[in-house]
Amino acid sequence: MASFTSDMILGDIVTANPSTTRVFSKFGIDFCCHGQRPLSAACEADGVDTEAVLTALNTTEPTQRADWAELDDPSLIAHIISTHHQYLWEEFPRLAELVDKVARVHGPRHSELAQVQELFHKLRAGMEPHLRTEETMLFPEISLHAGRPERGLSDEVVAELSENQEEHDRSGHLLAELRQLTNGYVIPPDACASYTAMLSGLEELENDIHIHVHKENNVLFPRVLASVGDSA
């Protein structure tokens, strides 16, 4: 079993044992958008007891190091698109119908649903153009760079990498607000099947986006920027 320490980087812990994402979610620690922090710094920033987190991490049932972590950049990009982008393209429209329906039917008894509806549509409105930019500009440029590292990356692409990570931050904040508004996606006693499906879908969406962003922010993008530095 892996022995994690307080000076280890959050993203490295998740990549070494993907099951640890449950621990970070339980303690409210952002391992995706801010996954380049040491565990001790993350715990201090979030007001969480480091030893309690370490105990939970080191007693988490180990799973095999993520296979995708060993992929080269073009293969990792293909994996991200087929696994996470495709999921979002299909899930956003399905969830939008549920969110709108539940807000309309249950809104009079659950005033928070109007804000859930607003936040969800804001998340979708930000992420769909983000996915298109990755698929049509950023990812193709990274793949070209991987095949011909000597050509480098343009300033525009490097700037887009930075903007991309800022957009991840904004999505992360919206997801955190959705979790808070829904009391951690706890199903209320009067929830119908649609209400239950909405909460389940939103929680699954959050989990998928977190690991999706982890793969980009903490694995793909640092490798790309390091390769630019090496070829400079």
MDAnalysis code that builds the backbone (N, CA, C; Angstrom):
import MDAnalysis as mda
import numpy as np

u = mda.Universe.empty(696, n_residues=232, atom_resindex=np.repeat(np.arange(232), 3), trajectory=True)
u.add_TopologyAttr("name", ["N", "CA", "C"] * 232)
u.add_TopologyAttr("resid", np.arange(1, 233))
u.add_TopologyAttr("resname", ["MET", "ALA", "SER", "PHE", "THR", "SER", "ASP", "MET", "ILE", "LEU", "GLY", "ASP", "ILE", "VAL", "THR", "ALA", "ASN", "PRO", "SER", "THR", "THR", "ARG", "VAL", "PHE", "SER", "LYS", "PHE", "GLY", "ILE", "ASP", "PHE", "CYS", "CYS", "HIS", "GLY", "GLN", "ARG", "PRO", "LEU", "SER", "ALA", "ALA", "CYS", "GLU", "ALA", "ASP", "GLY", "VAL", "ASP", "THR", "GLU", "ALA", "VAL", "LEU", "THR", "ALA", "LEU", "ASN", "THR", "THR", "GLU", "PRO", "THR", "GLN", "ARG", "ALA", "ASP", "TRP", "ALA", "GLU", "LEU", "ASP", "ASP", "PRO", "SER", "LEU", "ILE", "ALA", "HIS", "ILE", "ILE", "SER", "THR", "HIS", "HIS", "GLN", "TYR", "LEU", "TRP", "GLU", "GLU", "PHE", "PRO", "ARG", "LEU", "ALA", "GLU", "LEU", "VAL", "ASP", "LYS", "VAL", "ALA", "ARG", "VAL", "HIS", "GLY", "PRO", "ARG", "HIS", "SER", "GLU", "LEU", "ALA", "GLN", "VAL", "GLN", "GLU", "LEU", "PHE", "HIS", "LYS", "LEU", "ARG", "ALA", "GLY", "MET", "GLU", "PRO", "HIS", "LEU", "ARG", "THR", "GLU", "GLU", "THR", "MET", "LEU", "PHE", "PRO", "GLU", "ILE", "SER", "LEU", "HIS", "ALA", "GLY", "ARG", "PRO", "GLU", "ARG", "GLY", "LEU", "SER", "ASP", "GLU", "VAL", "VAL", "ALA", "GLU", "LEU", "SER", "GLU", "ASN", "GLN", "GLU", "GLU", "HIS", "ASP", "ARG", "SER", "GLY", "HIS", "LEU", "LEU", "ALA", "GLU", "LEU", "ARG", "GLN", "LEU", "THR", "ASN", "GLY", "TYR", "VAL", "ILE", "PRO", "PRO", "ASP", "ALA", "CYS", "ALA", "SER", "TYR", "THR", "ALA", "MET", "LEU", "SER", "GLY", "LEU", "GLU", "GLU", "LEU", "GLU", "ASN", "ASP", "ILE", "HIS", "ILE", "HIS", "VAL", "HIS", "LYS", "GLU", "ASN", "ASN", "VAL", "LEU", "PHE", "PRO", "ARG", "VAL", "LEU", "ALA", "SER", "VAL", "GLY", "ASP", "SER", "ALA"])
u.atoms.positions = np.array([
    [0.846, -1.196, 0.000],
    [0.000, 0.000, 0.000],
    [0.880, 1.244, 0.000],
    [0.484, 2.237, -0.787],
    [1.255, 3.480, -0.859],
    [1.257, 4.179, 0.491],
    [2.375, 4.846, 0.789],
    [2.463, 5.621, 2.021],
    [2.594, 7.084, 1.635],
    [1.499, 7.818, 1.750],
    [1.489, 9.218, 1.368],
    [1.989, 10.078, 2.521],
    [2.628, 11.189, 2.189],
    [3.167, 12.107, 3.187],
    [2.634, 13.509, 2.924],
    [2.774, 14.369, 3.912],
    [2.182, 15.704, 3.831],
    [2.846, 16.596, 2.800],
    [4.070, 16.253, 2.367],
    [4.755, 17.098, 1.385],
    [4.484, 16.663, -0.048],
    [3.680, 15.627, -0.228],
    [3.372, 15.164, -1.583],
    [2.361, 16.082, -2.252],
    [2.438, 16.174, -3.575],
    [1.538, 17.005, -4.370],
    [0.191, 16.293, -4.537],
    [-0.891, 17.036, -4.389],
    [-2.226, 16.449, -4.480],
    [-2.420, 15.658, -5.778],
    [-2.064, 16.275, -6.900],
    [-2.255, 15.617, -8.182],
    [-1.489, 14.317, -8.288],
    [-0.293, 14.264, -7.702],
    [0.503, 13.033, -7.735],
    [-0.149, 11.938, -6.903],
    [-0.776, 12.316, -5.798],
    [-1.469, 11.338, -4.955],
    [-2.627, 10.719, -5.723],
    [-3.421, 11.562, -6.391],
    [-4.580, 11.071, -7.143],
    [-4.142, 10.171, -8.289],
    [-3.082, 10.543, -8.984],
    [-2.605, 9.731, -10.102],
    [-2.076, 8.387, -9.615],
    [-1.408, 8.393, -8.458],
    [-0.861, 7.151, -7.911],
    [-1.960, 6.204, -7.446],
    [-3.027, 6.754, -6.868],
    [-4.144, 5.933, -6.395],
    [-5.444, 6.703, -6.623],
    [-6.108, 6.480, -7.756],
    [-7.324, 7.240, -8.081],
    [-8.426, 7.146, -7.031],
    [-8.410, 6.112, -6.185],
    [-9.438, 5.996, -5.142],
    [-9.363, 7.127, -4.123],
    [-8.214, 7.807, -4.051],
    [-8.057, 8.883, -3.065],
    [-8.934, 10.094, -3.381],
    [-9.503, 10.136, -4.578],
    [-10.395, 11.263, -4.894],
    [-11.569, 11.307, -3.912],
    [-11.996, 10.148, -3.438],
    [-13.109, 10.105, -2.475],
    [-12.722, 10.790, -1.169],
    [-11.469, 10.586, -0.759],
    [-10.992, 11.209, 0.481],
    [-10.968, 12.725, 0.331],
    [-10.410, 13.196, -0.767],
    [-10.333, 14.641, -0.977],
    [-11.724, 15.258, -1.071],
    [-12.650, 14.565, -1.722],
    [-14.015, 15.081, -1.815],
    [-14.662, 15.129, -0.439],
    [-14.427, 14.105, 0.377],
    [-14.996, 14.048, 1.716],
    [-14.535, 15.236, 2.569],
    [-13.262, 15.595, 2.454],
    [-12.714, 16.684, 3.254],
    [-12.844, 18.046, 2.563],
    [-13.420, 18.064, 1.359],
    [-13.610, 19.323, 0.645],
    [-12.326, 19.928, 0.120],
    [-11.357, 19.082, -0.241],
    [-10.071, 19.557, -0.742],
    [-10.072, 19.504, -2.267],
    [-9.749, 20.607, -2.899],
    [-9.739, 20.708, -4.357],
    [-8.451, 20.095, -4.897],
    [-8.582, 18.879, -5.478],
    [-7.412, 18.178, -6.004],
    [-7.244, 18.378, -7.502],
    [-8.205, 19.045, -8.145],
    [-8.124, 19.169, -9.609],
    [-7.651, 20.556, -10.030],
    [-8.448, 21.588, -9.765],
    [-8.054, 22.939, -10.183],
    [-6.803, 23.415, -9.454],
    [-6.638, 22.976, -8.199],
    [-5.476, 23.404, -7.409],
    [-4.680, 22.186, -6.953],
    [-4.502, 21.251, -7.862],
    [-3.846, 19.993, -7.531],
    [-2.341, 20.036, -7.495],
    [-1.738, 21.198, -7.790],
    [-0.271, 21.298, -7.759],
    [0.238, 21.715, -6.377],
    [-0.631, 21.770, -5.375],
    [-0.228, 22.137, -4.009],
    [0.225, 20.906, -3.240],
    [1.171, 21.072, -2.312],
    [1.453, 19.981, -1.376],
    [0.236, 19.749, -0.488],
    [0.083, 18.536, -0.016],
    [-1.051, 18.199, 0.835],
    [-1.115, 19.099, 2.064],
    [0.031, 19.358, 2.702],
    [0.040, 20.173, 3.921],
    [-0.492, 21.572, 3.661],
    [-0.094, 22.173, 2.520],
    [-0.559, 23.525, 2.183],
    [-2.052, 23.522, 1.899],
    [-2.542, 22.484, 1.224],
    [-3.965, 22.395, 0.910],
    [-4.789, 22.264, 2.183],
    [-4.320, 21.435, 3.109],
    [-5.052, 21.248, 4.365],
    [-5.073, 22.539, 5.178],
    [-3.947, 23.234, 5.199],
    [-3.886, 24.496, 5.944],
    [-4.834, 25.523, 5.339],
    [-4.836, 25.613, 4.004],
    [-5.690, 26.590, 3.328],
    [-7.170, 26.304, 3.556],
    [-7.515, 25.018, 3.629],
    [-8.920, 24.636, 3.768],
    [-9.332, 24.404, 5.219],
    [-8.392, 24.613, 6.162],
    [-8.713, 24.441, 7.579],
    [-9.025, 23.005, 7.952],
    [-8.284, 22.072, 7.330],
    [-8.519, 20.645, 7.558],
    [-7.309, 20.057, 8.284],
    [-7.554, 19.105, 9.184],
    [-6.476, 18.469, 9.933],
    [-5.663, 17.556, 9.012],
    [-4.392, 17.872, 8.852],
    [-3.535, 17.135, 7.925],
    [-3.413, 15.666, 8.316],
    [-3.265, 15.404, 9.600],
    [-3.092, 14.018, 10.042],
    [-4.343, 13.190, 9.771],
    [-5.498, 13.809, 9.931],
    [-6.749, 13.089, 9.653],
    [-6.839, 12.720, 8.172],
    [-6.439, 13.658, 7.309],
    [-6.460, 13.382, 5.869],
    [-5.446, 12.301, 5.523],
    [-4.249, 12.391, 6.087],
    [-3.211, 11.386, 5.818],
    [-3.673, 9.994, 6.252],
    [-4.297, 9.922, 7.411],
    [-4.794, 8.625, 7.880],
    [-5.805, 8.053, 6.898],
    [-6.713, 8.903, 6.432],
    [-7.722, 8.449, 5.474],
    [-7.079, 8.027, 4.150],
    [-6.104, 8.808, 3.686],
    [-5.435, 8.479, 2.425],
    [-4.694, 7.156, 2.518],
    [-3.995, 6.970, 3.619],
    [-3.146, 5.785, 3.757],
    [-3.909, 4.532, 4.144],
    [-5.198, 4.669, 4.402],
    [-6.033, 3.492, 4.655],
    [-7.056, 3.286, 3.551],
    [-6.927, 4.075, 2.489],
    [-7.813, 3.906, 1.334],
    [-7.386, 2.687, 0.538],
    [-8.350, 1.870, 0.183],
    [-8.051, 0.674, -0.609],
    [-7.332, 1.089, -1.887],
    [-6.133, 0.551, -2.112],
    [-5.377, 0.994, -3.285],
    [-5.969, 0.479, -4.592],
    [-5.923, 1.288, -5.603],
    [-6.240, 0.849, -6.955],
    [-5.005, 1.070, -7.811],
    [-4.960, 0.398, -8.920],
    [-3.794, 0.474, -9.795],
    [-3.587, 1.904, -10.275],
    [-2.301, 2.308, -10.345],
    [-1.983, 3.616, -10.896],
    [-2.709, 3.774, -12.220],
    [-3.294, 4.941, -12.406],
    [-4.129, 5.184, -13.582],
    [-3.373, 4.885, -14.881],
    [-3.971, 4.051, -15.733],
    [-3.328, 3.706, -17.006],
    [-3.082, 4.932, -17.868],
    [-4.025, 5.891, -17.818],
    [-3.903, 7.061, -18.673],
    [-2.681, 7.911, -18.319],
    [-2.160, 7.756, -17.102],
    [-1.008, 8.558, -16.685],
    [0.241, 8.222, -17.485],
    [0.257, 7.034, -18.085],
    [1.431, 6.601, -18.853],
    [1.303, 6.921, -20.345],
    [0.177, 7.467, -20.765],
    [-0.020, 7.768, -22.184],
    [0.807, 8.981, -22.607],
    [1.245, 8.995, -23.870],
    [1.897, 10.197, -24.383],
    [0.834, 11.269, -24.605],
    [1.263, 12.485, -24.913],
    [0.315, 13.609, -24.969],
    [-0.812, 13.399, -25.971],
    [-0.531, 13.018, -27.233],
    [-1.644, 12.820, -28.173],
    [-2.615, 11.726, -27.722],
    [-2.079, 10.645, -27.137],
    [-2.950, 9.554, -26.678],
    [-3.768, 9.979, -25.472],
    [-3.170, 10.767, -24.581],
    [-3.914, 11.263, -23.420],
    [-5.025, 12.208, -23.870],
    [-4.739, 13.043, -24.855],
    [-5.754, 13.938, -25.400],
    [-6.918, 13.133, -25.986],
    [-6.598, 12.096, -26.757],
    [-7.656, 11.255, -27.334],
    [-8.486, 10.612, -26.232],
    [-7.823, 10.197, -25.165],
    [-8.534, 9.601, -24.025],
    [-9.449, 10.625, -23.353],
    [-8.958, 11.838, -23.152],
    [-9.768, 12.882, -22.498],
    [-11.008, 13.195, -23.338],
    [-10.823, 13.297, -24.648],
    [-11.957, 13.617, -25.528],
    [-12.991, 12.490, -25.519],
    [-12.521, 11.246, -25.666],
    [-13.468, 10.132, -25.764],
    [-14.127, 9.811, -24.425],
    [-13.410, 10.060, -23.326],
    [-13.939, 9.709, -22.005],
    [-14.739, 10.848, -21.376],
    [-14.202, 12.059, -21.411],
    [-14.802, 13.165, -20.669],
    [-15.563, 14.153, -21.553],
    [-14.971, 14.538, -22.676],
    [-15.677, 15.472, -23.547],
    [-16.969, 14.840, -24.071],
    [-16.875, 13.606, -24.542],
    [-18.061, 12.952, -25.086],
    [-19.141, 12.814, -24.019],
    [-18.724, 12.493, -22.802],
    [-19.679, 12.416, -21.682],
    [-20.394, 13.743, -21.481],
    [-19.655, 14.842, -21.480],
    [-20.265, 16.155, -21.249],
    [-21.184, 16.564, -22.394],
    [-20.761, 16.304, -23.634],
    [-21.616, 16.654, -24.774],
    [-22.960, 15.941, -24.680],
    [-22.963, 14.718, -24.157],
    [-24.209, 13.958, -24.036],
    [-24.972, 14.300, -22.751],
    [-24.239, 14.559, -21.672],
    [-24.870, 14.720, -20.370],
    [-25.457, 16.108, -20.155],
    [-24.823, 17.137, -20.668],
    [-25.345, 18.485, -20.450],
    [-26.793, 18.641, -20.958],
    [-27.116, 18.211, -22.181],
    [-28.514, 18.353, -22.627],
    [-29.489, 17.531, -21.786],
    [-29.088, 16.316, -21.414],
    [-29.971, 15.460, -20.607],
    [-30.235, 16.092, -19.240],
    [-29.171, 16.562, -18.601],
    [-29.324, 17.161, -17.280],
    [-30.082, 18.486, -17.350],
    [-29.906, 19.234, -18.432],
    [-30.602, 20.514, -18.568],
    [-32.114, 20.315, -18.513],
    [-32.609, 19.283, -19.191],
    [-34.044, 19.001, -19.166],
    [-34.509, 18.662, -17.751],
    [-33.704, 17.851, -17.042],
    [-34.064, 17.465, -15.678],
    [-34.054, 18.661, -14.732],
    [-32.988, 19.462, -14.815],
    [-32.857, 20.626, -13.936],
    [-34.016, 21.580, -14.145],
    [-34.366, 21.838, -15.391],
    [-35.467, 22.758, -15.688],
    [-36.805, 22.198, -15.193],
    [-37.017, 20.908, -15.409],
    [-38.268, 20.270, -14.983],
    [-38.407, 20.297, -13.463],
    [-37.330, 19.927, -12.772],
    [-37.377, 19.860, -11.304],
    [-37.571, 21.259, -10.715],
    [-36.905, 22.251, -11.290],
    [-37.070, 23.623, -10.796],
    [-38.503, 24.098, -10.982],
    [-39.111, 23.730, -12.098],
    [-40.487, 24.155, -12.384],
    [-41.483, 23.468, -11.445],
    [-41.303, 22.175, -11.230],
    [-42.279, 21.399, -10.453],
    [-42.071, 21.557, -8.948],
    [-40.814, 21.531, -8.511],
    [-40.528, 21.522, -7.075],
    [-40.068, 22.884, -6.545],
    [-39.877, 23.844, -7.441],
    [-39.407, 25.160, -7.017],
    [-40.244, 25.821, -5.941],
    [-41.595, 25.720, -6.002],
    [-42.406, 26.368, -4.972],
    [-42.108, 25.867, -3.555],
    [-41.664, 24.607, -3.437],
    [-41.360, 24.052, -2.113],
    [-39.865, 24.056, -1.793],
    [-39.043, 24.238, -2.816],
    [-37.583, 24.234, -2.629],
    [-37.023, 25.469, -3.338],
    [-36.941, 26.555, -2.610],
    [-36.547, 27.825, -3.227],
    [-35.136, 27.796, -3.788],
    [-34.275, 26.880, -3.275],
    [-32.890, 26.818, -3.747],
    [-32.783, 26.306, -5.182],
    [-33.848, 25.686, -5.689],
    [-33.780, 25.088, -7.025],
    [-33.643, 26.139, -8.131],
    [-34.144, 27.327, -7.908],
    [-33.977, 28.389, -8.904],
    [-32.503, 28.721, -9.066],
    [-31.763, 28.736, -7.967],
    [-30.329, 29.020, -8.034],
    [-29.564, 27.823, -8.592],
    [-30.006, 26.614, -8.252],
    [-29.394, 25.413, -8.838],
    [-29.517, 25.477, -10.354],
    [-30.707, 25.837, -10.831],
    [-30.958, 25.952, -12.270],
    [-30.036, 26.998, -12.897],
    [-29.921, 28.156, -12.251],
    [-29.083, 29.228, -12.771],
    [-27.612, 28.809, -12.823],
    [-27.124, 28.191, -11.761],
    [-25.715, 27.787, -11.700],
    [-25.408, 26.700, -12.722],
    [-26.324, 25.737, -12.870],
    [-26.099, 24.667, -13.835],
    [-25.967, 25.231, -15.243],
    [-26.879, 26.142, -15.620],
    [-26.830, 26.688, -16.977],
    [-25.603, 27.585, -17.170],
    [-25.158, 28.229, -16.112],
    [-23.926, 29.009, -16.195],
    [-22.724, 28.083, -16.400],
    [-22.723, 26.957, -15.691],
    [-21.652, 25.968, -15.857],
    [-21.629, 25.447, -17.294],
    [-22.790, 25.079, -17.812],
    [-22.867, 24.565, -19.183],
    [-22.433, 25.618, -20.195],
    [-22.902, 26.860, -19.998],
    [-22.586, 27.939, -20.944],
    [-21.092, 28.230, -20.974],
    [-20.405, 27.993, -19.864],
    [-18.967, 28.209, -19.842],
    [-18.179, 27.028, -20.370],
    [-18.662, 25.814, -20.104],
    [-17.876, 24.636, -20.443],
    [-17.995, 24.221, -21.904],
    [-19.144, 24.409, -22.516],
    [-19.275, 23.945, -23.902],
    [-18.355, 24.710, -24.857],
    [-18.255, 26.037, -24.797],
    [-17.257, 26.720, -25.633],
    [-15.825, 26.320, -25.266],
    [-15.599, 26.052, -23.986],
    [-14.302, 25.600, -23.502],
    [-13.917, 24.272, -24.174],
    [-14.855, 23.343, -24.242],
    [-14.593, 22.058, -24.887],
    [-14.294, 22.248, -26.372],
    [-15.050, 23.129, -27.015],
    [-14.818, 23.361, -28.446],
    [-13.427, 23.941, -28.695],
    [-13.015, 24.887, -27.857],
    [-11.681, 25.484, -28.016],
    [-10.600, 24.428, -27.839],
    [-10.774, 23.562, -26.865],
    [-9.788, 22.495, -26.670],
    [-9.734, 21.586, -27.894],
    [-10.893, 21.203, -28.390],
    [-10.947, 20.228, -29.478],
    [-10.484, 20.804, -30.813],
    [-10.742, 22.084, -31.056],
    [-10.446, 22.660, -32.368],
    [-9.123, 23.424, -32.433],
    [-8.623, 23.896, -31.280],
    [-7.401, 24.691, -31.305],
    [-6.323, 24.164, -30.370],
    [-6.632, 24.096, -29.090],
    [-5.590, 23.796, -28.105],
    [-5.045, 22.377, -28.240],
    [-5.905, 21.387, -28.253],
    [-5.440, 20.009, -28.316],
    [-4.707, 19.695, -29.630],
    [-5.220, 20.144, -30.787],
    [-4.455, 19.902, -32.023],
    [-3.054, 20.528, -31.977],
    [-2.930, 21.717, -31.400],
    [-1.618, 22.357, -31.300],
    [-0.688, 21.564, -30.385],
    [-1.218, 21.052, -29.279],
    [-0.397, 20.248, -28.368],
    [0.068, 18.966, -29.063],
    [-0.830, 18.339, -29.817],
    [-0.459, 17.106, -30.526],
    [0.607, 17.380, -31.581],
    [0.480, 18.499, -32.302],
    [1.515, 18.871, -33.274],
    [2.850, 19.105, -32.587],
    [2.807, 19.755, -31.450],
    [4.025, 20.030, -30.689],
    [4.681, 18.728, -30.238],
    [3.865, 17.742, -29.846],
    [4.414, 16.458, -29.402],
    [5.149, 15.758, -30.536],
    [4.633, 15.897, -31.762],
    [5.287, 15.274, -32.911],
    [6.494, 16.044, -33.402],
    [6.486, 17.365, -33.199],
    [7.596, 18.209, -33.644],
    [7.926, 19.214, -32.546],
    [8.531, 18.756, -31.459],
    [8.788, 19.650, -30.323],
    [9.665, 20.842, -30.668],
    [10.470, 20.699, -31.732],
    [11.359, 21.794, -32.101],
    [10.601, 23.021, -32.613],
    [9.340, 22.824, -33.042],
    [8.569, 23.954, -33.553],
    [8.031, 24.827, -32.424],
    [8.070, 24.289, -31.191],
    [7.612, 25.053, -30.042],
    [6.110, 25.296, -30.060],
    [5.672, 26.120, -29.136],
    [4.271, 26.525, -29.075],
    [4.202, 28.040, -29.190],
    [3.211, 28.515, -29.913],
    [3.071, 29.961, -30.083],
    [2.681, 30.607, -28.757],
    [2.925, 31.903, -28.665],
    [2.515, 32.648, -27.467],
    [1.012, 32.548, -27.269],
    [0.280, 32.493, -28.386],
    [-1.178, 32.387, -28.310],
    [-1.596, 31.089, -27.625],
    [-0.919, 29.993, -27.957],
    [-1.264, 28.697, -27.365],
    [-0.880, 28.661, -25.891],
    [0.291, 29.209, -25.562],
    [0.706, 29.256, -24.159],
    [-0.283, 30.090, -23.339],
    [-0.736, 31.203, -23.916],
    [-1.730, 32.043, -23.240],
    [-3.046, 31.297, -23.089],
    [-3.404, 30.506, -24.103],
    [-4.643, 29.738, -24.047],
    [-4.571, 28.675, -22.955],
    [-3.389, 28.108, -22.747],
    [-3.218, 27.141, -21.660],
    [-3.539, 27.790, -20.310],
    [-3.062, 29.005, -20.122],
    [-3.322, 29.728, -18.883],
    [-4.806, 30.054, -18.738],
    [-5.421, 30.527, -19.814],
    [-6.845, 30.861, -19.796],
    [-7.678, 29.605, -19.541],
    [-7.243, 28.508, -20.127],
    [-7.933, 27.239, -19.956],
    [-8.007, 26.858, -18.478],
    [-6.896, 27.028, -17.776],
    [-6.857, 26.676, -16.354],
    [-7.710, 27.638, -15.523],
    [-7.771, 28.899, -15.927],
    [-8.653, 29.845, -15.235],
    [-10.117, 29.454, -15.428],
    [-10.444, 28.972, -16.615],
    [-11.807, 28.514, -16.869],
    [-12.120, 27.279, -16.022],
    [-11.131, 26.417, -15.835],
    [-11.318, 25.273, -14.938],
    [-11.651, 25.751, -13.533],
    [-10.950, 26.793, -13.082],
    [-11.210, 27.354, -11.751],
    [-12.658, 27.831, -11.640],
    [-13.120, 28.534, -12.666],
    [-14.488, 29.053, -12.624],
    [-15.505, 27.912, -12.559],
    [-15.257, 26.866, -13.326],
    [-16.156, 25.706, -13.290],
    [-16.116, 25.049, -11.917],
    [-14.927, 24.976, -11.326],
    [-14.800, 24.378, -10.005],
    [-15.584, 25.134, -8.955],
    [-15.570, 26.466, -9.036],
    [-16.329, 27.279, -8.089],
    [-17.831, 27.043, -8.245],
    [-18.295, 26.930, -9.484],
    [-19.718, 26.690, -9.725],
    [-20.139, 25.323, -9.195],
    [-19.293, 24.321, -9.393],
    [-19.599, 22.986, -8.881],
    [-19.674, 22.989, -7.352],
    [-18.751, 23.720, -6.726],
    [-18.766, 23.806, -5.258],
    [-20.053, 24.469, -4.765],
    [-20.514, 25.495, -5.485],
    [-21.767, 26.163, -5.108],
    [-22.955, 25.214, -5.270],
    [-22.953, 24.428, -6.349],
    [-24.035, 23.471, -6.562],
    [-24.064, 22.437, -5.439],
    [-22.906, 21.964, -5.034],
    [-22.843, 20.986, -3.944],
    [-23.389, 21.591, -2.651],
    [-23.023, 22.830, -2.393],
    [-23.488, 23.474, -1.168],
    [-24.997, 23.686, -1.194],
    [-25.515, 24.152, -2.315],
    [-26.949, 24.423, -2.428],
    [-27.796, 23.167, -2.260],
    [-27.279, 22.037, -2.716],
    [-28.036, 20.782, -2.663],
    [-27.710, 19.971, -1.413],
    [-26.979, 20.595, -0.474],
    [-26.617, 19.901, 0.767],
    [-25.860, 18.611, 0.466],
    [-24.910, 18.720, -0.460],
    [-24.110, 17.550, -0.821],
    [-24.876, 16.521, -1.619],
    [-25.875, 16.971, -2.379],
    [-26.696, 16.111, -3.232],
    [-27.518, 15.111, -2.422],
    [-27.851, 15.491, -1.194],
    [-28.724, 14.659, -0.372],
    [-30.153, 14.742, -0.922],
    [-30.791, 13.594, -1.080],
    [-32.129, 13.544, -1.662],
    [-33.171, 13.892, -0.590],
    [-33.980, 14.934, -0.807],
    [-34.999, 15.306, 0.191],
    [-36.126, 14.285, 0.249],
    [-36.853, 14.244, 1.362],
    [-37.914, 13.232, 1.533],
    [-39.005, 13.298, 0.467],
    [-39.284, 14.485, -0.052],
    [-40.387, 14.616, -1.019],
    [-39.921, 14.518, -2.468],
    [-38.693, 14.057, -2.678],
    [-38.154, 14.005, -4.046],
    [-38.843, 12.931, -4.875],
    [-39.207, 13.298, -6.091],
    [-39.759, 12.328, -7.040],
    [-38.612, 11.675, -7.799],
    [-38.933, 10.819, -8.753],
    [-37.890, 10.127, -9.513],
    [-37.027, 11.114, -10.297],
    [-37.639, 12.157, -10.842],
    [-36.880, 13.135, -11.619],
    [-35.931, 13.936, -10.727],
    [-36.414, 14.303, -9.546],
    [-35.594, 15.055, -8.588],
    [-34.385, 14.201, -8.179],
    [-34.645, 12.927, -7.888],
    [-33.575, 12.000, -7.508],
    [-32.577, 11.841, -8.648],
    [-33.075, 11.693, -9.864],
    [-32.194, 11.532, -11.024],
    [-31.364, 12.781, -11.261],
    [-31.958, 13.963, -11.030],
    [-31.211, 15.211, -11.196],
    [-30.046, 15.280, -10.221],
    [-30.304, 15.008, -8.945],
    [-29.239, 15.087, -7.935],
    [-28.154, 14.058, -8.208],
    [-28.552, 12.855, -8.572],
    [-27.578, 11.817, -8.906],
    [-26.737, 12.233, -10.111],
    [-27.400, 12.814, -11.119],
    [-26.694, 13.252, -12.322],
    [-25.735, 14.387, -12.053],
    [-26.145, 15.343, -11.208],
    [-25.270, 16.464, -10.879],
    [-24.038, 15.998, -10.103],
    [-24.231, 15.043, -9.201],
    [-23.088, 14.527, -8.443],
    [-22.125, 13.768, -9.357],
    [-22.674, 12.978, -10.265],
    [-21.829, 12.258, -11.224],
    [-21.092, 13.246, -12.127],
    [-21.780, 14.308, -12.533],
    [-21.160, 15.346, -13.352],
    [-19.979, 15.971, -12.609],
    [-20.182, 16.310, -11.339],
    [-19.123, 16.899, -10.539],
    [-17.915, 15.962, -10.463],
    [-18.148, 14.684, -10.169],
    [-17.053, 13.723, -10.048],
    [-16.283, 13.592, -11.354],
    [-17.027, 13.556, -12.466],
    [-16.364, 13.400, -13.760],
    [-15.542, 14.639, -14.117],
    [-16.094, 15.824, -13.877],
    [-15.359, 17.050, -14.195],
    [-14.112, 17.166, -13.326],
    [-14.194, 16.764, -12.067],
    [-13.021, 16.837, -11.198],
    [-11.868, 15.987, -11.728],
    [-12.140, 14.740, -12.107],
    [-11.057, 13.879, -12.605],
    [-10.614, 14.335, -13.996],
    [-11.549, 14.852, -14.780],
    [-11.256, 15.421, -16.101],
    [-10.260, 16.574, -15.964],
    [-10.562, 17.511, -15.086],
    [-9.688, 18.666, -14.879],
    [-8.345, 18.234, -14.293],
    [-8.366, 17.237, -13.417],
    [-7.112, 16.709, -12.866],
    [-6.193, 16.227, -13.988],
    [-6.727, 15.500, -14.933],
    [-5.913, 14.965, -16.025],
    [-5.281, 16.084, -16.857],
    [-6.002, 17.184, -17.006],
    [-5.472, 18.295, -17.795],
    [-4.529, 19.173, -16.967],
    [-5.031, 19.658, -15.824],
    [-4.247, 20.616, -15.026],
    [-2.998, 20.010, -14.406],
    [-3.075, 18.750, -13.974],
    [-2.009, 18.171, -13.177],
    [-1.149, 17.157, -13.906],
    [-1.571, 16.772, -15.117],
    [-0.786, 15.796, -15.882],
    [-0.419, 16.355, -17.258],
    [-1.427, 16.606, -18.090],
    [-1.158, 17.015, -19.471],
    [-0.478, 18.374, -19.565],
    [-1.087, 19.404, -18.993],
    [-0.564, 20.762, -19.166],
    [0.832, 20.946, -18.552],
    [1.099, 20.434, -17.341],
    [2.471, 20.564, -16.825],
    [3.511, 19.891, -17.722],
    [3.148, 18.750, -18.324],
    [4.091, 18.078, -19.229],
    [4.341, 18.935, -20.465],
    [3.270, 19.525, -20.993],
    [3.418, 20.362, -22.186],
    [4.305, 21.569, -21.879],
    [4.040, 22.248, -20.776],
    [4.823, 23.443, -20.433],
    [6.265, 23.086, -20.110],
    [6.478, 21.919, -19.506],
    [7.852, 21.482, -19.229],
    [8.596, 21.197, -20.529],
    [7.895, 20.632, -21.511],
    [8.553, 20.329, -22.791],
    [8.889, 21.606, -23.546],
    [8.058, 22.635, -23.402],
    [8.359, 23.925, -24.014],
    [9.611, 24.508, -23.396],
    [9.725, 24.392, -22.075],
    [10.912, 24.898, -21.386],
    [12.158, 24.147, -21.780],
    [12.024, 22.819, -21.967],
    [13.182, 22.006, -22.334],
    [13.685, 22.319, -23.741],
    [12.716, 22.692, -24.639],
    [13.112, 22.934, -26.031],
    [13.498, 24.382, -26.273],
    [13.307, 25.238, -25.245],
    [13.593, 26.664, -25.418],
    [15.108, 26.919, -25.450],
])
